[in-house]
Amino acid sequence: NTMFTYSSIPESLALTHTMNNFGVCSFNIIKKSSLLIVLLPIVVLGECTCDVDAEHHNRSESLKYKLVAIASILVAGAIGVSLPLLGRKVEALRPENDIFFMIKAFAAGVILATGFIHVLPDAFDTLTSPCLKENPWGKFPFTGFVAMMSSIGTLMVDSFATSFYKKKHLDKPHQVSVDGERVDEHAANVHVHTHDHAHGSVIPSDQEMGRSDLVRHRIISQVLELGIVVHSVIIGISLGSSGSTETIKPLLAALSFHQFFEGMGLGGCISQAKFKSLSMAIMALFFSLTTPLGIVIGIGVSSVYNENSPTALIVEGIFNSASAGILIYMALVDLLAADFMNPRMQSNGRLQLGANISLLLGAGCMSVLAKWA
């Protein structure tokens, strides 16, 4: 027994030493795990910094790509907006032909996708950024609210402007021919109702419905250009202020196609409005220059501009939200609803099918571009 007891002492000491080592190791593991749990949020928060990106960018290299972007986007936008305008000289592309309905449906799909896929998600991202204060930006959906109010505002402008132009230009008495004499239209109507057996007939000098539609097309083209221009300047500033060539390269190609498709949509509306040649040229030039102008502004302020600053985020988010509301309203109400409910399209099954396919193609092409821009 004595021998067993003494021989067991080293084993007991070894067991005790092993247990102590295990306890120390466990303590170290727990300590390190606790430290990791404490520091992990700090590491994650460190990635979501609101400071200016400290990454070194090659300014001369990025400036070269920005200058290429200015030229490329300018040319693409000019070609896109000019095609429908020049198409008026081509018999098949005139507004009174069926093919024009399909071109307009494609353009409306582009504009609708621009509002839903490009502009509105950007507005949500900026106005829900962690760089903004929780109160009020995190407690109220400002993006949807601003987009809704801009849609309502567009409806009001649309309605009041149409009413104003109609009262100014369409409610005046027009001269018509009755029995070879020039009289006011109201007098001519009285003459016909009281002398329906007369040999003369009333020949209106202007088609009132056609003039009313012309007024509508002019208002639509002007309001639509406003919504597109606001968005174009913002994306131009974003590209111009970026210092990363890896960001600029895909944006260069994507925004060129973006401006081309948007230009086609706007050009179709301007073509239907039948402005004078000078007015059409000014509107087309104004659209073509907006994104390049935004890039120039972005280059100028790139040294001091911080896209993650609260002021920049709020301004960009509100303008994008308003632009999205305008574009969505114009695409659905003034472009698609007006054409798809047109009696001419309703009575032509092939035209309806072609317009629906064109609409889906336009929306699809613009949606695919969202992968890069």
C-alpha positions as CSV (number, residue, x, y, z in Angstrom):
1,N,0.0,0.0,0.0
2,T,2.8,2.4,0.9
3,M,4.5,1.7,-2.4
4,F,1.2,2.4,-4.3
5,T,0.7,5.6,-2.5
6,Y,4.1,7.0,-3.1
7,S,4.1,5.9,-6.7
8,S,0.8,7.7,-7.2
9,I,2.1,11.1,-6.2
10,P,4.0,11.8,-9.5
11,E,0.9,10.8,-11.4
12,S,-1.3,13.1,-9.3
13,L,1.1,15.9,-9.9
14,A,1.2,15.3,-13.6
15,L,-2.6,15.2,-13.7
16,T,-2.8,18.4,-11.8
17,H,-0.3,20.0,-14.1
18,T,-2.2,18.9,-17.1
19,M,-5.5,20.3,-15.7
20,N,-3.8,23.6,-15.0
21,N,-2.5,23.7,-18.6
22,F,-5.9,23.0,-19.9
23,G,-7.4,25.7,-17.7
24,V,-4.9,28.2,-18.9
25,C,-5.5,27.3,-22.6
26,S,-9.3,27.5,-22.0
27,F,-8.9,30.9,-20.4
28,N,-6.7,32.1,-23.3
29,I,-9.3,30.8,-25.8
30,I,-12.1,32.5,-24.0
31,K,-10.1,35.7,-23.6
32,K,-9.3,35.8,-27.3
33,S,-12.8,35.0,-28.3
34,S,-14.2,37.7,-26.1
35,L,-11.6,40.1,-27.6
36,L,-12.7,39.1,-31.1
37,I,-16.4,39.6,-30.3
38,V,-15.6,43.1,-28.9
39,L,-13.4,44.2,-31.8
40,L,-15.5,42.7,-34.6
41,P,-18.1,45.5,-34.7
42,I,-15.2,48.0,-34.8
43,V,-13.6,46.2,-37.8
44,V,-17.0,46.1,-39.6
45,L,-17.7,49.8,-38.8
46,G,-14.3,50.7,-40.0
47,E,-15.2,49.4,-43.5
48,C,-18.3,51.6,-43.6
49,T,-16.4,54.8,-43.2
50,C,-17.9,58.1,-44.2
51,D,-14.5,59.7,-44.7
52,V,-13.0,60.5,-48.1
53,D,-11.5,57.3,-49.7
54,A,-7.9,57.2,-48.7
55,E,-7.0,54.8,-51.5
56,H,-4.3,56.2,-53.7
57,H,-5.7,57.0,-57.2
58,N,-3.8,57.9,-60.3
59,R,-5.2,61.3,-61.0
60,S,-3.6,61.7,-64.5
61,E,-4.8,58.3,-65.5
62,S,-8.4,58.8,-64.3
63,L,-8.5,62.3,-65.9
64,K,-7.6,60.7,-69.3
65,Y,-10.6,58.4,-69.0
66,K,-12.9,61.2,-67.8
67,L,-12.0,63.2,-71.0
68,V,-12.7,60.2,-73.1
69,A,-16.1,59.8,-71.2
70,I,-17.0,63.4,-72.0
71,A,-16.5,62.9,-75.7
72,S,-18.1,59.5,-75.8
73,I,-21.2,60.4,-73.8
74,L,-21.6,63.7,-75.8
75,V,-21.5,61.9,-79.1
76,A,-23.8,59.0,-77.9
77,G,-26.4,61.5,-76.5
78,A,-26.3,63.6,-79.6
79,I,-26.8,60.6,-81.9
80,G,-29.6,59.2,-79.8
81,V,-31.6,62.4,-79.5
82,S,-31.0,63.3,-83.2
83,L,-32.2,60.0,-84.8
84,P,-35.9,60.5,-84.2
85,L,-35.6,64.2,-85.3
86,L,-33.8,63.2,-88.5
87,G,-36.3,60.4,-88.9
88,R,-39.0,62.9,-89.8
89,K,-37.3,63.2,-93.1
90,V,-37.7,59.5,-93.7
91,E,-41.2,58.4,-94.7
92,A,-41.2,55.2,-92.6
93,L,-40.2,57.0,-89.4
94,R,-42.7,59.8,-89.5
95,P,-45.0,60.1,-86.4
96,E,-48.1,59.2,-88.4
97,N,-46.7,55.7,-89.3
98,D,-47.1,52.5,-87.3
99,I,-43.3,52.0,-86.9
100,F,-43.2,55.3,-84.9
101,F,-45.5,53.8,-82.2
102,M,-43.0,51.0,-81.7
103,I,-40.1,53.4,-81.5
104,K,-42.0,55.4,-78.9
105,A,-42.8,52.2,-76.9
106,F,-39.1,51.3,-76.9
107,A,-38.2,54.8,-75.8
108,A,-40.9,54.7,-73.1
109,G,-39.5,51.4,-71.8
110,V,-36.0,53.0,-71.6
111,I,-37.3,55.9,-69.6
112,L,-39.4,53.8,-67.3
113,A,-36.4,51.5,-66.5
114,T,-34.3,54.6,-65.9
115,G,-36.7,55.7,-63.2
116,F,-37.3,52.4,-61.5
117,I,-33.9,50.6,-62.0
118,H,-31.3,53.3,-62.1
119,V,-32.5,56.5,-60.4
120,L,-34.8,55.3,-57.6
121,P,-32.4,52.6,-56.1
122,D,-29.6,55.2,-56.0
123,A,-31.9,57.6,-54.2
124,F,-32.8,54.9,-51.6
125,D,-29.1,54.1,-51.1
126,T,-28.1,57.7,-50.5
127,L,-31.0,58.7,-48.2
128,T,-30.6,55.6,-46.1
129,S,-26.8,55.8,-45.8
130,P,-25.3,55.2,-42.4
131,C,-23.4,58.4,-42.8
132,L,-26.7,60.3,-42.3
133,K,-28.2,60.9,-38.8
134,E,-30.7,58.3,-37.7
135,N,-33.2,61.1,-36.9
136,P,-34.9,62.0,-39.2
137,W,-33.4,60.1,-42.2
138,G,-33.6,56.7,-40.7
139,K,-37.1,57.1,-39.3
140,F,-39.0,58.2,-42.4
141,P,-39.0,57.0,-46.1
142,F,-38.0,60.3,-47.6
143,T,-37.1,58.7,-51.0
144,G,-40.6,57.4,-51.6
145,F,-42.2,60.6,-50.3
146,V,-40.1,62.9,-52.5
147,A,-40.7,60.6,-55.6
148,M,-44.5,60.6,-54.8
149,M,-44.6,64.4,-54.4
150,S,-42.6,65.0,-57.6
151,S,-45.1,62.8,-59.5
152,I,-48.0,64.8,-58.1
153,G,-46.2,68.0,-58.9
154,T,-45.6,66.8,-62.5
155,L,-49.3,66.0,-62.8
156,M,-50.2,69.5,-61.5
157,V,-47.8,71.2,-63.9
158,D,-49.0,69.0,-66.7
159,S,-52.7,69.9,-66.0
160,F,-52.2,73.6,-65.4
161,A,-49.9,74.1,-68.4
162,T,-52.3,72.2,-70.7
163,S,-55.2,74.3,-69.5
164,F,-53.3,77.5,-69.9
165,Y,-52.1,76.8,-73.4
166,K,-55.6,75.7,-74.4
167,K,-57.2,78.9,-73.1
168,K,-54.5,81.0,-74.7
169,H,-54.4,79.3,-78.2
170,L,-57.5,77.2,-78.7
171,D,-60.4,79.2,-77.2
172,K,-60.0,82.1,-79.7
173,P,-62.6,82.2,-82.5
174,H,-61.1,81.0,-85.8
175,Q,-62.1,82.1,-89.3
176,V,-64.0,79.5,-91.3
177,S,-65.5,79.4,-94.8
178,V,-69.3,79.5,-95.1
179,D,-70.9,79.9,-98.6
180,G,-67.7,81.5,-99.8
181,E,-67.5,84.0,-97.0
182,R,-65.0,84.2,-94.0
183,V,-66.9,84.3,-90.7
184,D,-66.2,83.4,-87.1
185,E,-66.5,79.8,-86.3
186,H,-69.3,80.4,-83.7
187,A,-71.3,82.3,-86.3
188,A,-70.7,79.6,-88.8
189,N,-72.1,77.0,-86.4
190,V,-75.2,79.1,-85.8
191,H,-75.6,79.5,-89.6
192,V,-75.4,75.8,-90.2
193,H,-77.9,74.8,-87.4
194,T,-80.5,77.3,-88.5
195,H,-80.0,76.7,-92.2
196,D,-79.2,73.1,-92.5
197,H,-80.7,73.0,-95.9
198,A,-78.2,75.5,-97.2
199,H,-75.8,74.6,-100.0
200,G,-72.8,75.9,-98.1
201,S,-70.7,73.8,-95.7
202,V,-68.5,74.6,-92.7
203,I,-64.8,73.9,-93.3
204,P,-62.7,74.3,-90.2
205,S,-59.4,76.2,-90.8
206,D,-57.6,74.1,-88.0
207,Q,-58.3,70.7,-86.5
208,E,-59.0,71.5,-82.8
209,M,-58.2,68.0,-81.7
210,G,-54.9,68.0,-83.6
211,R,-53.9,71.4,-82.0
212,S,-54.8,70.1,-78.5
213,D,-52.6,67.0,-79.0
214,L,-49.8,69.3,-80.2
215,V,-50.0,71.3,-77.1
216,R,-49.9,68.1,-75.0
217,H,-46.8,66.8,-76.9
218,R,-45.0,70.1,-76.3
219,I,-45.6,70.1,-72.6
220,I,-44.7,66.4,-72.3
221,S,-41.4,66.9,-74.1
222,Q,-40.4,69.9,-71.9
223,V,-41.3,68.3,-68.6
224,L,-39.6,65.0,-69.7
225,E,-36.4,66.9,-70.6
226,L,-36.4,68.5,-67.1
227,G,-36.5,65.1,-65.4
228,I,-33.8,63.6,-67.6
229,V,-31.5,66.6,-67.3
230,V,-31.6,66.6,-63.5
231,H,-30.6,62.9,-63.4
232,S,-27.9,63.4,-66.2
233,V,-26.1,66.2,-64.3
234,I,-26.0,64.1,-61.1
235,I,-24.5,61.0,-62.7
236,G,-22.0,63.3,-64.6
237,I,-20.8,64.8,-61.3
238,S,-20.5,61.3,-59.8
239,L,-18.3,60.1,-62.6
240,G,-16.3,63.3,-62.7
241,S,-15.5,63.3,-59.0
242,S,-14.4,59.6,-59.0
243,G,-10.7,59.0,-58.8
244,S,-10.7,55.3,-59.5
245,T,-10.1,54.1,-63.0
246,E,-11.7,50.8,-62.1
247,T,-14.9,52.7,-61.5
248,I,-14.7,55.0,-64.5
249,K,-13.9,52.3,-67.1
250,P,-17.3,50.4,-66.9
251,L,-19.2,53.6,-66.4
252,L,-17.8,55.1,-69.6
253,A,-19.4,52.4,-71.8
254,A,-22.5,52.0,-69.7
255,L,-23.3,55.7,-69.6
256,S,-22.7,56.1,-73.3
257,F,-25.4,53.5,-74.0
258,H,-27.5,55.0,-71.3
259,Q,-27.5,58.5,-72.9
260,F,-28.1,57.0,-76.3
261,F,-31.3,55.2,-75.3
262,E,-32.5,58.2,-73.2
263,G,-31.8,60.5,-76.1
264,M,-34.0,58.3,-78.4
265,G,-36.9,58.6,-75.9
266,L,-36.6,62.3,-75.6
267,G,-36.0,62.8,-79.3
268,G,-39.2,60.9,-80.1
269,C,-41.2,63.2,-77.9
270,I,-39.6,66.4,-79.3
271,S,-40.3,65.1,-82.8
272,Q,-44.0,64.7,-82.0
273,A,-44.2,68.2,-80.5
274,K,-43.3,69.7,-83.9
275,F,-41.2,72.5,-82.5
276,K,-39.5,74.9,-84.9
277,S,-36.1,73.7,-86.1
278,L,-34.2,76.1,-83.8
279,S,-36.1,75.1,-80.7
280,M,-35.6,71.4,-81.5
281,A,-31.8,72.0,-82.0
282,I,-31.6,73.9,-78.7
283,M,-33.4,71.1,-76.8
284,A,-31.3,68.4,-78.4
285,L,-28.1,70.3,-77.6
286,F,-29.1,71.0,-74.0
287,F,-29.7,67.3,-73.4
288,S,-26.5,66.3,-75.1
289,L,-24.4,68.7,-73.0
290,T,-25.8,68.0,-69.5
291,T,-23.9,64.8,-68.6
292,P,-20.6,66.1,-70.0
293,L,-21.2,69.3,-68.1
294,G,-21.8,67.3,-64.9
295,I,-18.5,65.4,-65.5
296,V,-16.6,68.8,-65.9
297,I,-18.2,70.0,-62.7
298,G,-17.2,66.7,-61.0
299,I,-13.6,67.1,-62.2
300,G,-13.5,70.7,-60.9
301,V,-14.7,69.8,-57.4
302,S,-13.0,66.3,-57.1
303,S,-10.3,67.6,-54.8
304,V,-12.8,68.9,-52.2
305,Y,-15.9,66.9,-53.0
306,N,-16.8,64.0,-50.6
307,E,-19.6,61.9,-52.0
308,N,-20.2,60.5,-48.5
309,S,-20.7,63.8,-46.7
310,P,-24.2,64.3,-45.3
311,T,-24.8,67.4,-47.5
312,A,-23.8,65.6,-50.7
313,L,-25.9,62.6,-49.8
314,I,-29.0,64.6,-49.0
315,V,-28.8,66.8,-52.1
316,E,-28.1,63.9,-54.4
317,G,-30.8,61.7,-52.8
318,I,-33.5,64.3,-53.0
319,F,-32.8,65.3,-56.6
320,N,-32.6,61.6,-57.6
321,S,-35.9,60.9,-55.9
322,A,-37.6,63.9,-57.6
323,S,-36.1,62.9,-61.0
324,A,-37.4,59.3,-60.5
325,G,-40.9,60.5,-59.8
326,I,-40.9,62.7,-62.9
327,L,-39.6,59.9,-65.2
328,I,-42.0,57.2,-63.9
329,Y,-45.0,59.5,-64.2
330,M,-44.1,60.7,-67.7
331,A,-43.3,57.2,-68.9
332,L,-46.5,55.6,-67.6
333,V,-49.1,58.4,-68.0
334,D,-47.9,60.6,-70.9
335,L,-46.1,58.1,-73.1
336,L,-47.4,54.6,-72.6
337,A,-51.0,55.2,-71.5
338,A,-51.6,57.8,-74.3
339,D,-50.2,55.5,-77.1
340,F,-51.5,52.2,-75.8
341,M,-55.1,53.5,-75.4
342,N,-55.0,55.2,-78.8
343,P,-57.9,53.9,-80.9
344,R,-55.4,53.3,-83.8
345,M,-53.4,50.9,-81.7
346,Q,-56.5,49.3,-80.1
347,S,-57.9,48.4,-83.5
348,N,-54.6,46.9,-84.8
349,G,-53.5,43.6,-83.2
350,R,-50.1,43.5,-85.0
351,L,-49.3,47.0,-83.9
352,Q,-50.3,46.2,-80.3
353,L,-48.0,43.1,-80.3
354,G,-45.1,45.1,-81.9
355,A,-45.5,47.9,-79.4
356,N,-45.5,45.5,-76.4
357,I,-42.4,43.7,-77.6
358,S,-40.7,47.1,-78.2
359,L,-41.6,48.2,-74.7
360,L,-40.1,45.1,-73.1
361,L,-37.0,45.4,-75.2
362,G,-36.5,49.0,-74.2
363,A,-37.0,48.3,-70.5
364,G,-34.8,45.1,-70.7
365,C,-31.9,46.9,-72.4
366,M,-31.9,49.7,-69.8
367,S,-32.2,47.2,-67.0
368,V,-29.2,45.2,-68.1
369,L,-27.1,48.4,-68.1
370,A,-27.8,48.7,-64.3
371,K,-25.2,46.0,-63.8
372,W,-22.5,48.6,-64.7
373,A,-24.1,52.0,-64.2
